[in-house]
Amino acid sequence: MTPEEIARKSLDNQEFLKLRQATEKISDVLARRLKSHLDVLRPLFVPKRLLGSYIKSATMEDVPGSDKAFAQLQERYTALSGEPFNLPKKLQTPLAPISNQLEVAPFQYPLYFGGSKDKAITVTSPIAWVLGYRSECPMARLKAMISGSETRQPDDMKGSLVAHLTPILFMEHFTALRQLLEDLRYTVSIDEELSDPAKLPVVMMKAPLETFLPPDDFILQVTQLSGVPAFQELIDLEQIQNMPDPLRESLLEATK
């Protein structure tokens, strides 16, 4: 998901205010719905189901497939351990305990104007989220450490990488979990966290709605008036009536 992939539509101030209010309300409903689903599914995402004795715990039991899963985690981690994280390339085992609590953060990305990379505003999606395990270093804090606005804590940064890479392995090893989430009408994909200089791969979850952005000059006007370099995509209300229904489509396909 990049700025180039987002539709653009012109609108006046009154239309913008109406859509912004509607977007915020719908986004709140979607976020609560997602949190409720993840709370119910949490027992299926216990990290020890995947990594077994590679995670430190009171009961160090082996899990079939854990050797392969840890090797894949190590490979992904090593690929990210250089700039801008500058962390040791090798994970020490057993890993520190990984929380069983899943968390999501709204997907954000930078939007640049006029071809310059000097200044950007942060755009937030109201319908897409980054999935990870709860850690001492959530995505926002990790970015702050990378940018230098917060003191680097290597152990916390390492824990954050593991907390965001492990769900990727879950989706790859337990494909039924991914299918279950898609049956709940989420699109699940592995994407790069575009606002992270390292392009950290993460699990993205997206609701079945469409969004758009106004033209650049309109966004600039809004952000200049607010004094905050941030903007939220707007939900296309007309598309709500045309939300896809995968079950209906699969049943219709079966009858052809």
C-alpha positions in Angstrom: 0.0 0.0 0.0 1.6 3.2 -1.2 0.4 6.8 -1.8 0.4 6.0 -5.5 -2.1 3.2 -5.0 -4.7 5.4 -3.2 -7.5 6.9 -5.3 -7.7 10.7 -5.5 -11.0 12.6 -5.4 -11.7 16.3 -5.3 -14.2 17.6 -2.7 -15.2 20.9 -1.1 -14.8 21.9 2.5 -18.3 20.8 3.5 -18.0 17.4 1.9 -14.6 17.0 3.6 -16.0 17.7 7.1 -18.9 15.3 6.5 -16.6 12.5 5.3 -14.0 13.1 8.0 -16.7 12.7 10.7 -18.1 9.6 9.1 -14.6 8.1 8.6 -13.7 8.6 12.2 -17.0 6.9 13.4 -16.6 3.9 11.0 -12.9 3.6 11.9 -13.8 3.3 15.6 -16.3 0.6 14.9 -13.9 -1.4 12.7 -11.1 -1.1 15.3 -13.3 -2.3 18.1 -14.5 -5.2 15.9 -10.9 -6.2 15.1 -9.9 -6.1 18.7 -12.8 -8.3 19.7 -11.9 -10.8 17.0 -8.3 -10.9 18.1 -9.2 -11.3 21.8 -11.2 -14.4 20.9 -8.5 -15.8 18.6 -5.6 -15.2 21.0 -5.3 -18.8 22.2 -4.6 -19.8 18.6 -1.7 -17.4 18.3 0.3 -18.5 21.4 3.9 -18.1 20.2 5.0 -21.4 21.8 2.7 -23.2 19.4 5.1 -22.1 16.7 8.5 -21.8 18.4 8.3 -24.3 21.2 11.4 -24.6 23.4 13.0 -21.7 21.5 11.0 -19.4 23.8 12.0 -19.3 27.5 9.3 -20.6 29.8 8.7 -22.8 32.8 7.9 -25.7 30.5 10.4 -26.1 27.8 8.7 -28.6 25.5 9.5 -29.3 21.9 7.0 -28.5 19.2 7.0 -30.2 15.8 8.2 -27.8 13.2 9.8 -25.3 15.7 13.3 -25.9 14.3 12.2 -24.7 10.9 10.1 -21.8 12.3 13.0 -20.5 14.4 15.4 -20.8 11.4 13.0 -18.7 9.4 12.7 -16.2 12.2 16.5 -16.0 12.5 16.8 -15.5 8.7 14.3 -12.6 8.7 15.8 -11.0 11.8 19.4 -11.2 10.4 18.2 -9.5 7.2 17.0 -6.6 9.3 19.7 -6.4 11.9 21.9 -3.9 10.1 21.1 -0.3 9.3 19.2 1.4 10.8 18.8 -1.0 13.8 22.5 -2.0 14.2 21.7 -5.0 16.3 23.6 -8.3 16.7 22.9 -10.6 13.8 22.2 -13.7 15.8 19.2 -14.3 18.1 20.2 -15.9 21.4 18.1 -18.8 22.5 15.9 -19.4 24.4 14.2 -16.1 23.3 12.8 -13.9 26.0 9.1 -14.7 26.6 6.8 -13.3 23.9 3.5 -11.9 25.1 0.4 -13.9 24.1 -1.4 -10.6 23.6 -1.9 -9.5 20.0 -2.0 -5.8 19.3 -2.8 -3.7 16.2 -1.6 -0.3 15.2 -3.2 1.8 12.4 -1.2 1.6 9.2 0.7 4.8 8.5 2.9 6.0 5.7 4.7 9.3 4.7 3.3 11.5 1.9 5.7 13.8 0.2 4.9 16.8 -1.9 6.6 18.3 -5.0 9.1 15.5 -5.3 11.0 16.6 -2.2 11.8 14.0 0.5 12.7 16.7 3.0 9.3 17.2 4.5 6.4 14.8 4.7 3.0 14.4 6.4 2.0 11.2 8.1 -1.1 9.6 6.5 -3.1 7.1 8.6 -5.4 4.5 7.1 -8.8 4.1 8.9 -9.2 0.6 7.5 -5.8 -1.1 7.7 -3.7 -2.1 10.7 -0.3 -3.6 11.5 -0.5 -6.8 13.6 2.1 -7.7 16.2 2.5 -9.1 19.7 2.5 -6.7 22.7 6.0 -5.7 23.6 8.0 -3.0 25.5 8.7 -1.4 22.2 5.6 -0.9 20.0 6.0 0.4 16.4 5.8 4.0 17.4 8.6 3.7 20.0 10.7 1.7 17.5 10.4 4.5 15.0 11.4 7.0 17.6 14.6 5.1 18.5 15.4 4.8 14.8 14.9 8.6 14.3 17.0 9.4 17.4 14.1 11.1 19.2 14.3 8.4 21.9 17.4 6.8 23.3 18.2 3.5 21.6 17.5 0.4 23.7 18.9 -2.6 21.7 17.1 -5.3 23.7 13.8 -3.5 23.3 14.4 -3.0 19.6 15.3 -6.7 19.2 12.1 -7.6 21.0 10.0 -5.4 18.8 11.4 -7.0 15.6 10.7 -10.4 17.0 7.2 -9.3 18.0 6.4 -8.1 14.5 8.2 -10.9 12.6 6.6 -13.8 14.5 3.0 -13.2 13.2 4.4 -13.4 9.7 5.6 -16.9 10.5 2.2 -17.8 12.0 0.4 -16.8 8.8 2.9 -19.0 6.8 2.8 -22.0 9.1 -0.8 -22.0 10.1 -2.6 -21.2 6.9 -6.0 -22.1 8.4 -5.6 -19.1 10.8 -5.1 -16.8 7.8 -8.2 -18.3 6.1 -10.2 -17.8 9.3 -9.3 -14.1 9.3 -10.2 -13.8 5.7 -13.5 -15.5 6.4 -14.1 -12.6 8.9 -13.7 -10.3 5.9 -10.2 -9.1 6.5 -7.6 -9.0 3.8 -4.3 -10.4 5.3 -1.0 -9.6 3.6 2.7 -9.3 4.3 3.8 -5.7 3.5 6.6 -3.3 4.3 6.0 -0.7 7.1 6.6 2.2 4.7 7.2 4.8 7.4 10.0 2.7 8.8 13.4 3.4 7.1 14.3 -0.3 7.3 11.1 -1.3 5.5 10.2 -3.8 8.2 7.9 -6.5 6.9 4.7 -6.8 8.9 1.3 -8.6 8.8 -1.2 -6.1 7.5 -5.0 -6.5 8.1 -7.4 -4.6 6.0 -11.2 -4.2 6.2 -13.2 -4.6 3.0 -13.7 -0.9 2.3 -12.1 1.6 -0.1 -10.5 4.9 0.9 -9.2 7.9 -1.0 -7.2 11.1 -0.6 -8.1 14.6 -1.8 -5.6 16.4 -4.1 -2.2 17.4 -2.6 -3.1 21.1 -2.5 -6.2 20.4 -0.4 -4.2 18.2 2.0 -1.6 20.9 2.4 -4.3 23.5 3.1 -5.8 21.3 5.8 -2.5 20.4 7.5 -1.3 24.1 7.4 -4.5 25.2 9.1 -4.3 22.5 11.8 -0.6 23.0 12.3 -0.2 19.2 12.5 1.6 17.3 9.7 -0.9 14.5 9.7 -3.9 13.4 7.6 -6.3 10.5 7.5 -7.5 8.8 4.4 -11.3 9.2 3.8 -13.6 6.2 3.5 -15.7 6.1 0.3 -19.2 5.9 1.7 -20.7 4.8 -1.6 -18.5 1.7 -1.6 -20.1 0.4 1.6 -23.1 -0.7 -0.4 -20.8 -2.7 -2.7 -18.7 -4.4 0.0 -17.4 -7.8 -1.3 -18.8 -11.0 0.2 -16.3 -13.8 -0.2 -18.8 -16.5 1.0 -21.5 -15.4 -1.5 -18.9 -15.2 -4.3 -17.6 -18.7 -3.5 -21.1 -20.2 -3.4 -22.0 -18.6 -6.7 -18.8 -19.9 -8.2 -19.6 -23.4 -7.0 -23.0 -23.3 -8.8 -21.5 -22.4 -12.2 
